[in-house]
Amino acid sequence: MPNLHRNSQKRIYKEGAEYFITTVTYERYPYFANPILSELFVRDMWFARDLKQFDLFGYTVMPDHVHLLLQPRGKFNYSQIMHNAKRVFSLEANQIMFSSPKCETAHPNAISAGDDIYHRLRWSNVLIDLHRRFVGSYGIHHNIPHFRWQSSFRDHMIRNEDDYLNHLEYIYNNAVKHGLVKDAEEFPWMWIAGMKPPFAPDLKPFKGEGLLRR
């Protein structure tokens, strides 16, 4: 029997299920029109994929919202995954925009997972680089507000293979639909299974090779 989480969202947690998830920035502020924040979100999701034990099948980072297609594989359900992802991203985005990350700063997920010092230092270097690039592009006295997410998120449990492919296609074409690019693969903040992962040297091999899940 699926486990219904008793809140206003009536979330359904079913072992082995895949979920299409949409989460929105606070008051639809276009934070992700900023490529540095978009890059941070993408890096965060790839980092969290192994630490929070889920397969990632696709994402697109639009100016004021994000779509994800994922499948929990371990002890974390998709609500826990999203709560962690949103909390960690907010913390790091505001570090990058408003303070300088320190060299000893570890990714919060790495600390909780007991990750080794190499990965901690590598992640702190990523944050330091993104902070330097942000300050170089926008200065210290910019007018971008502190990052916030809209509370909660929308979810859809994938029903079958056709439903999976329809949502994967939706992710693939979303930037074209919104007029951001003419060719879907020109959009740098979109990825679906079967495409080369971004930041490939930083990543472990992806478990779900190919367009289909199985």
C-alpha positions in Angstrom: 0.0 0.0 0.0 1.3 3.5 -0.8 2.0 5.6 2.2 -0.1 8.8 2.2 1.6 11.7 3.9 -1.2 13.5 5.8 -0.9 17.1 4.9 -2.7 19.4 2.5 -0.6 18.1 -0.4 -1.6 14.4 0.3 1.7 13.2 -1.0 2.0 9.6 -2.0 5.2 7.7 -1.2 5.4 4.5 -3.2 8.5 2.4 -3.3 10.1 2.4 -6.8 8.0 5.2 -8.1 9.3 8.1 -10.1 8.2 11.7 -9.6 7.9 14.8 -11.7 8.5 17.8 -9.4 8.1 21.5 -9.8 9.4 24.0 -7.3 9.1 27.8 -7.6 11.1 30.8 -6.4 9.5 33.2 -3.9 7.0 35.4 -5.6 8.3 34.1 -8.9 11.5 36.2 -8.7 13.7 35.3 -11.7 16.8 34.3 -9.6 17.7 31.7 -12.2 18.0 34.2 -15.0 21.4 34.6 -13.3 23.6 31.8 -14.8 25.8 31.5 -11.7 22.8 30.6 -9.5 21.5 28.2 -12.2 24.9 26.5 -12.3 24.9 26.2 -8.5 21.5 24.5 -8.6 22.6 22.0 -11.2 25.8 21.2 -9.3 23.8 20.8 -6.1 21.5 18.3 -7.7 24.3 16.2 -9.1 26.0 16.3 -5.7 22.9 15.3 -3.9 22.0 12.5 -6.3 24.4 10.0 -4.7 24.3 11.4 -1.2 20.5 11.4 -0.9 20.2 8.1 -2.9 18.1 9.0 -5.9 18.2 8.6 -9.7 18.0 11.8 -11.6 16.3 11.4 -15.1 16.0 15.0 -16.1 15.8 18.7 -15.0 15.3 22.1 -16.4 16.1 25.3 -14.5 13.8 28.1 -15.7 14.2 31.8 -14.5 11.6 31.4 -11.7 11.0 27.7 -11.3 12.6 24.2 -11.6 11.3 20.9 -13.0 12.8 17.6 -11.9 12.2 14.0 -12.8 13.7 11.7 -10.2 13.3 8.3 -8.4 14.2 7.8 -4.7 16.4 4.7 -4.3 17.2 4.6 -0.7 16.0 5.7 2.8 15.0 9.2 1.7 11.6 9.9 0.2 11.1 12.6 -2.4 9.8 15.1 0.2 13.0 14.7 2.3 15.1 15.0 -0.9 13.3 18.2 -1.9 13.4 19.7 1.6 17.1 19.1 1.8 17.8 20.3 -1.8 15.9 23.6 -1.2 17.4 24.3 2.2 21.0 23.6 1.0 20.6 25.6 -2.2 19.1 28.6 -0.3 22.1 28.6 2.1 24.7 28.4 -0.6 23.1 30.9 -3.0 23.0 33.5 -0.2 26.6 32.7 0.7 27.6 33.3 -2.9 25.7 36.5 -3.2 26.3 38.1 0.2 29.3 36.5 1.9 32.6 34.8 0.9 32.6 31.0 1.4 35.6 29.9 3.4 38.0 27.3 2.1 37.1 24.9 4.9 33.4 25.1 4.1 31.9 21.7 3.3 28.8 21.0 1.4 26.1 20.5 4.1 25.2 17.1 2.5 28.8 16.0 2.6 29.0 16.7 6.4 25.8 14.8 7.1 27.0 11.9 4.9 30.4 11.7 6.5 32.0 12.3 3.1 35.8 12.4 3.0 37.9 15.6 3.2 38.7 15.6 -0.5 35.1 16.0 -1.4 34.6 18.6 1.2 37.5 20.7 0.0 36.5 20.2 -3.7 33.0 21.5 -2.9 34.3 24.5 -1.0 36.5 25.4 -4.0 33.4 25.3 -6.2 31.6 27.7 -3.9 34.6 30.0 -3.7 34.8 30.1 -7.5 31.1 30.8 -8.0 31.3 33.6 -5.4 34.3 35.2 -7.2 32.5 35.0 -10.5 29.4 36.5 -9.0 31.2 39.4 -7.4 33.2 39.9 -10.7 29.9 40.1 -12.7 27.6 41.9 -10.3 29.8 43.5 -7.6 29.2 43.6 -3.9 26.4 46.1 -3.9 23.9 44.5 -6.3 20.2 44.6 -6.0 19.4 40.9 -6.1 17.3 40.0 -3.0 18.3 37.2 -0.7 17.2 33.9 -2.2 14.0 32.3 -1.1 11.8 29.5 -2.4 8.0 29.5 -2.4 6.9 27.1 0.3 6.3 23.5 -0.7 6.3 22.1 -4.3 4.1 20.3 -6.8 4.6 16.7 -7.5 3.2 14.1 -9.9 3.8 10.3 -9.6 4.7 8.8 -12.9 2.1 6.2 -14.0 3.7 4.3 -16.8 6.3 4.5 -19.6 4.3 6.9 -21.7 3.8 9.2 -18.8 7.5 9.1 -18.1 8.4 9.9 -21.7 5.8 12.7 -21.9 7.3 14.4 -18.8 10.9 13.9 -20.0 9.8 15.6 -23.3 8.2 18.4 -21.3 11.5 19.0 -19.5 13.4 18.8 -22.8 11.3 21.4 -24.6 10.4 23.7 -21.7 13.0 26.4 -22.5 11.7 26.5 -26.1 8.1 26.7 -24.9 9.1 29.8 -22.8 10.9 31.4 -25.7 14.4 31.2 -24.1 16.0 29.3 -27.0 15.0 28.0 -30.4 16.8 24.7 -30.1 16.2 22.8 -26.8 19.8 21.7 -26.5 21.1 25.2 -26.7 19.7 25.7 -23.2 22.5 25.0 -20.8 20.3 24.3 -17.7 18.4 21.4 -19.2 19.5 17.8 -19.1 17.7 14.5 -19.6 19.0 10.9 -19.4 20.9 10.0 -22.4 22.6 13.4 -22.7 26.2 14.0 -21.5 26.0 15.1 -17.9 27.3 18.7 -17.3 30.5 19.1 -15.3 31.4 15.5 -16.3 34.9 15.5 -14.7 33.3 16.1 -11.3 30.7 13.3 -11.5 30.6 9.6 -10.9 29.1 7.6 -13.8 25.3 8.0 -14.0 23.4 4.9 -13.1 20.5 5.4 -15.6 22.2 5.5 -19.0 20.0 6.0 -22.0 16.7 7.6 -22.5 14.6 4.9 -20.9 14.8 3.9 -17.3 15.2 0.1 -17.8 
